[in-house]
Amino acid sequence: MGRDLQFWVDTRSSDTASKTGFEYGLLGGTFLREYIVEIDFPRERVRFLNPERFRLPEQATKENEAVLPIKVVGNRLVAEVSIGGKATQVMIDTGAPDTGVLSGSTARGVGISSSPLPGLRTGSVLGPVDIEFTEAAVLRLGPFELFHVPLMVAPKGFYNLGSSTDSLIGYDILSQFTMRIDYSRQRLWLRRRPDAEVTYLGVPYAPQREAGLLVFPRDRGLEVIGLFPDSAAAHLGILPGDVLLFPDGVKTPDFVAKTLGAVATGARVSVLRTSNGASVEMSLPPSASDSSPGASGSN
């Protein structure tokens, strides 16, 4: 881009000393605030626009667009959202993979409760975080309303990563939009996709909710990372850590919908379960003819 780039290297948490188990790099606010940054999630494209040549409008001109005021605090973007009709400030975090994280005090402030979910855990760049699950009936960002939004709650806080409220919204909310961030004029322009739906870790949330579990895409299928008590998934015998397998090892376009639909209705599904270092493929629920819960095994 015709300019020097300054890097900060944290030698305390690199290679085998990483607190997160992985290495990463990022472009921070010191770099980004010199541009109007466009993030086009639907087309997987990022553009850096010259703020002297390009300006965001002060008001939106189309029904599916909005221009919102933001604050830039310590190079972090802070916007207002409404949860259950109560407003709160959250950081806009394009690096957070899920819908959002609320601190315990923020959750109490907007009047929602949370509870631990078997299998559910998370972390940050600073280490693991105690986490609970909740669902916002309505979350509003500007004029845009999202319904049945899964949210994580950090009862003991989130290392002050989310500005003053220690709370943030992440990819699963932001990916519904093409967004342009004007740091200097403190504006956020949003255009919502016409086919936008609430997702959790990139997977449509509604079928996960109906099936009673939370999943994360893996190479062989969908890993169960959260299990709702007394749900269809729990009654089927699914456990946190199970992987709902692709049929014949091949991912099909309708795999997610069909598999989560099967779980919701109690139909048979194939899972990979790992215990004591051994992985076993099995069908749930097991048939009466099954002599053992595993049809085949591998190490």
C-alpha positions as CSV (number, residue, x, y, z in Angstrom):
1,M,0.0,0.0,0.0
2,G,3.0,2.2,-0.3
3,R,3.6,2.6,3.4
4,D,5.7,1.1,6.2
5,L,4.0,-1.2,8.6
6,Q,5.0,-1.4,12.3
7,F,4.7,-4.8,14.0
8,W,4.5,-5.6,17.7
9,V,5.8,-9.0,18.6
10,D,4.8,-10.6,21.9
11,T,7.7,-12.9,22.7
12,R,6.1,-14.0,25.9
13,S,3.4,-16.0,24.0
14,S,4.8,-17.3,20.8
15,D,5.5,-20.8,19.5
16,T,5.0,-23.3,22.4
17,A,4.4,-20.6,24.9
18,S,1.2,-19.4,23.2
19,K,-1.7,-19.0,25.7
20,T,-4.3,-19.9,23.1
21,G,-2.6,-22.9,21.5
22,F,-2.3,-21.1,18.1
23,E,-0.3,-18.3,16.6
24,Y,-2.0,-15.3,15.0
25,G,-1.5,-11.9,13.5
26,L,-3.8,-8.9,13.2
27,L,-4.1,-5.4,11.8
28,G,-4.8,-3.1,14.6
29,G,-6.4,0.3,15.1
30,T,-3.2,2.3,14.6
31,F,-3.1,1.1,11.0
32,L,-6.8,0.9,10.3
33,R,-7.8,4.3,11.5
34,E,-6.0,5.9,8.7
35,Y,-8.6,4.6,6.2
36,I,-12.2,4.0,5.7
37,V,-12.3,0.2,6.1
38,E,-14.8,-1.7,4.1
39,I,-15.4,-5.3,5.1
40,D,-17.7,-7.1,2.6
41,F,-18.5,-10.4,4.5
42,P,-20.8,-11.9,1.7
43,R,-18.0,-11.5,-0.9
44,E,-15.1,-12.1,1.5
45,R,-13.4,-8.9,0.6
46,V,-11.7,-6.1,2.5
47,R,-10.9,-2.6,1.0
48,F,-9.0,0.3,2.5
49,L,-10.4,3.6,1.2
50,N,-8.8,6.9,1.2
51,P,-10.9,9.1,3.6
52,E,-9.8,12.3,1.7
53,R,-11.4,11.0,-1.5
54,F,-14.2,8.9,-0.1
55,R,-16.8,9.9,2.5
56,L,-19.6,8.0,4.2
57,P,-23.0,9.6,3.9
58,E,-24.4,11.1,7.1
59,Q,-27.7,9.3,6.6
60,A,-28.7,6.1,4.8
61,T,-30.6,6.4,1.6
62,K,-31.9,2.8,1.2
63,E,-34.1,0.6,3.3
64,N,-31.5,-2.1,4.0
65,E,-28.8,0.4,4.9
66,A,-28.0,2.5,8.0
67,V,-25.4,4.9,9.2
68,L,-24.7,4.7,13.0
69,P,-22.5,6.8,15.3
70,I,-19.6,5.0,16.9
71,K,-16.9,5.8,19.4
72,V,-13.3,5.2,19.0
73,V,-11.8,4.4,22.4
74,G,-8.2,3.4,22.5
75,N,-8.4,2.5,18.8
76,R,-11.3,0.2,19.6
77,L,-14.8,0.7,18.0
78,V,-17.7,1.0,20.3
79,A,-21.3,1.0,19.2
80,E,-24.7,0.9,21.0
81,V,-26.9,-2.2,20.7
82,S,-30.2,-2.9,22.3
83,I,-30.9,-6.3,24.0
84,G,-34.4,-6.9,25.2
85,G,-35.2,-3.2,24.7
86,K,-32.3,-2.1,26.9
87,A,-29.3,-0.2,25.4
88,T,-25.7,-1.0,26.2
89,Q,-22.3,-0.3,24.7
90,V,-20.3,-3.1,23.0
91,M,-17.1,-3.3,21.1
92,I,-17.2,-4.2,17.4
93,D,-14.8,-7.2,17.2
94,T,-14.3,-8.6,13.7
95,G,-11.9,-11.2,15.2
96,A,-14.4,-12.7,17.6
97,P,-15.8,-15.9,15.9
98,D,-19.3,-16.0,17.5
99,T,-22.2,-13.7,18.0
100,G,-21.1,-11.8,21.0
101,V,-19.9,-11.9,24.6
102,L,-21.4,-10.0,27.5
103,S,-19.8,-9.5,30.8
104,G,-21.8,-10.7,33.8
105,S,-22.6,-7.1,34.8
106,T,-23.8,-6.2,31.3
107,A,-26.0,-9.2,31.2
108,R,-27.6,-8.3,34.5
109,G,-28.0,-4.7,33.3
110,V,-30.0,-5.7,30.3
111,G,-32.1,-8.1,32.4
112,I,-31.0,-11.5,30.9
113,S,-29.9,-14.6,32.9
114,S,-27.4,-17.2,31.8
115,S,-26.3,-20.7,32.8
116,P,-23.5,-23.1,32.0
117,L,-23.9,-25.4,29.0
118,P,-22.3,-28.8,29.0
119,G,-19.3,-28.7,26.6
120,L,-19.3,-25.0,26.1
121,R,-16.1,-23.2,26.8
122,T,-14.1,-20.3,25.2
123,G,-11.0,-18.3,25.6
124,S,-9.3,-15.1,24.5
125,V,-5.8,-14.1,23.5
126,L,-5.1,-13.8,27.2
127,G,-6.3,-17.3,28.1
128,P,-9.4,-19.3,29.0
129,V,-12.6,-17.6,30.1
130,D,-15.4,-18.9,32.3
131,I,-18.5,-18.8,30.0
132,E,-22.2,-19.4,30.2
133,F,-25.0,-19.4,27.6
134,T,-28.0,-17.2,27.0
135,E,-30.3,-16.2,24.2
136,A,-31.5,-12.7,23.5
137,A,-35.1,-12.7,22.2
138,V,-34.3,-9.5,20.3
139,L,-31.0,-7.8,19.6
140,R,-31.1,-4.5,17.8
141,L,-28.2,-2.8,16.0
142,G,-29.4,0.5,14.7
143,P,-32.7,-0.2,12.8
144,F,-31.8,-3.8,12.3
145,E,-33.5,-6.4,14.5
146,L,-32.2,-9.9,15.0
147,F,-34.3,-12.5,16.7
148,H,-33.3,-15.5,19.0
149,V,-29.6,-14.5,19.1
150,P,-27.3,-16.9,21.1
151,L,-24.9,-15.0,23.3
152,M,-22.1,-16.0,25.6
153,V,-21.9,-14.5,29.1
154,A,-18.6,-14.2,31.0
155,P,-19.8,-13.9,34.6
156,K,-16.3,-13.0,35.9
157,G,-15.5,-10.7,33.0
158,F,-13.7,-10.9,29.7
159,Y,-10.2,-9.5,30.6
160,N,-11.6,-6.0,29.8
161,L,-11.3,-6.8,26.1
162,G,-14.7,-5.2,25.3
163,S,-14.1,-1.6,26.2
164,S,-15.9,-0.1,29.3
165,T,-18.7,-2.7,29.4
166,D,-16.3,-5.6,28.8
167,S,-18.7,-6.8,26.1
168,L,-18.5,-7.2,22.3
169,I,-20.3,-8.4,19.2
170,G,-18.5,-10.6,16.7
171,Y,-18.5,-12.3,13.4
172,D,-21.9,-14.1,13.6
173,I,-23.7,-10.7,13.8
174,L,-21.3,-8.6,11.7
175,S,-21.3,-11.2,8.8
176,Q,-24.9,-10.2,8.0
177,F,-23.7,-6.9,6.7
178,T,-21.3,-5.2,4.4
179,M,-19.8,-2.6,6.7
180,R,-17.7,0.5,6.2
181,I,-15.9,2.0,9.2
182,D,-15.0,5.7,9.2
183,Y,-12.6,6.1,12.1
184,S,-12.0,9.9,11.7
185,R,-15.7,10.8,11.5
186,Q,-16.8,8.1,13.9
187,R,-19.4,6.6,11.6
188,L,-20.4,3.1,10.8
189,W,-22.2,2.3,7.5
190,L,-24.1,-1.0,7.3
191,R,-25.9,-2.7,4.4
192,R,-27.7,-5.9,5.4
193,R,-27.8,-9.0,3.2
194,P,-31.4,-9.8,2.0
195,D,-30.8,-13.4,2.9
196,A,-29.2,-12.8,6.3
197,E,-30.0,-15.2,9.1
198,V,-28.7,-15.6,12.6
199,T,-25.7,-18.0,12.8
200,Y,-23.6,-19.5,15.5
201,L,-19.9,-20.1,14.4
202,G,-21.1,-19.7,10.8
203,V,-23.8,-22.4,11.0
204,P,-27.5,-21.3,11.0
205,Y,-28.6,-21.1,14.6
206,A,-32.3,-22.0,14.2
207,P,-31.8,-25.7,13.4
208,Q,-29.2,-25.9,16.1
209,R,-31.7,-24.5,18.6
210,E,-34.3,-26.9,17.5
211,A,-32.0,-29.9,17.7
212,G,-30.7,-28.7,21.1
213,L,-27.0,-28.4,20.5
214,L,-24.3,-26.1,19.3
215,V,-21.9,-27.2,16.6
216,F,-18.6,-26.2,15.0
217,P,-17.6,-27.3,11.5
218,R,-14.7,-29.8,11.3
219,D,-13.1,-31.7,8.5
220,R,-15.3,-34.8,9.0
221,G,-18.5,-33.2,10.1
222,L,-20.0,-31.0,12.9
223,E,-18.4,-31.1,16.3
224,V,-20.8,-30.8,19.2
225,I,-19.5,-28.0,21.4
226,G,-22.6,-27.4,23.5
227,L,-25.5,-29.5,24.6
228,F,-28.8,-28.2,25.8
229,P,-30.2,-30.3,28.7
230,D,-33.4,-32.2,28.1
231,S,-33.2,-31.6,24.4
232,A,-33.7,-33.8,21.3
233,A,-29.9,-34.2,21.0
234,A,-29.6,-35.2,24.7
235,H,-32.4,-37.7,24.4
236,L,-30.7,-39.2,21.3
237,G,-27.6,-39.9,23.3
238,I,-25.3,-37.3,21.8
239,L,-22.5,-36.0,24.0
240,P,-20.3,-32.9,23.9
241,G,-17.3,-33.6,21.8
242,D,-19.1,-36.0,19.4
243,V,-18.7,-35.2,15.7
244,L,-21.8,-35.6,13.5
245,L,-20.3,-37.3,10.5
246,F,-20.7,-36.5,6.8
247,P,-22.5,-39.4,5.0
248,D,-19.8,-41.7,3.4
249,G,-17.2,-39.0,4.4
250,V,-18.5,-36.6,1.8
251,K,-19.9,-33.1,2.7
252,T,-23.1,-32.4,0.7
253,P,-24.7,-28.9,0.4
254,D,-27.7,-30.0,2.5
255,F,-25.7,-31.9,5.1
256,V,-26.2,-29.3,7.9
257,A,-30.0,-29.0,7.4
258,K,-30.5,-32.7,7.0
259,T,-28.4,-33.8,10.0
260,L,-29.6,-31.2,12.4
261,G,-33.2,-32.0,11.2
262,A,-32.6,-35.7,11.9
263,V,-31.3,-34.9,15.4
264,A,-34.4,-32.7,16.1
265,T,-36.8,-35.5,15.1
266,G,-34.9,-38.3,16.8
267,A,-33.8,-40.0,13.6
268,R,-30.6,-42.0,13.3
269,V,-27.3,-40.1,12.9
270,S,-23.7,-41.2,12.6
271,V,-21.3,-39.8,15.1
272,L,-17.6,-40.1,15.9
273,R,-16.9,-40.3,19.6
274,T,-13.5,-40.1,21.2
275,S,-12.8,-41.6,24.6
276,N,-9.5,-42.4,26.3
277,G,-7.6,-41.6,23.1
278,A,-9.7,-44.0,20.9
279,S,-12.2,-42.8,18.3
280,V,-15.3,-44.9,17.6
281,E,-17.9,-44.4,14.9
282,M,-21.4,-45.3,16.0
283,S,-25.0,-44.8,15.1
284,L,-27.5,-43.0,17.5
285,P,-29.8,-44.2,18.6
286,P,-28.3,-47.7,18.4
287,S,-30.4,-50.4,16.7
288,A,-31.6,-53.5,18.6
289,S,-29.2,-55.6,16.4
290,D,-26.1,-53.7,17.4
291,S,-23.9,-55.9,19.6
292,S,-21.9,-52.9,20.6
293,P,-22.3,-49.1,20.4
294,G,-19.5,-48.8,17.9
295,A,-19.6,-50.2,14.4
296,S,-15.9,-49.5,13.7
297,G,-13.0,-48.0,15.5
298,S,-9.8,-46.2,14.8
299,N,-7.0,-44.7,16.8
